[in-house]
Each structure stands twice: as structure tokens, then as C-alpha cells.
Amino acid sequence: MSFIPSCKEVSELLSQAQERPLTFPEKFALHVHLPLCKGCRNFREQLGFIRAAVRRYIDQDDTPR
């Protein structure tokens, strides 16, 4: 990973952050890249939206009928 990571590297880190804590260098890479890239910021928001929607679906599915 270079000093400013590529969009591909950032999208992989954002996806991995959903499953595990990121290391300091990984967090720093996001901190450097995200302010410069609207596409990756949009991707991060979309991941959050999808995660919240899945959570709501799972919570709804657990409700007794």
C-alpha cells in the first residue's frame, strides 16, 4: 500500500472494517484517502446503509408472529 492508497485498497479496507477492527496504518490510510475521494466516501455511506438495513431486517425477522 502506498502513502495514498488506491480506491480499490480503500474499498477493501472499508469492507474489512465491517468485520474486524482496523490497524492504525489502515485507519491512517482511510484518513488520508477519504477526504480526497467522493466516490469512496459514497461507498462508505452505502456500506453503512446496507449494514443498517440488514440489521433492521434481522431484528424484524426475530419478532414473534
Buried (B, 14 or more C-beta within 10 A) or exposed (E): EEEEBBEEBBBBBBEEBEEEEBEEEBEEBBEBBBEEBEEBBEBBEEBEEEEEEEEEEEEEEEEEE
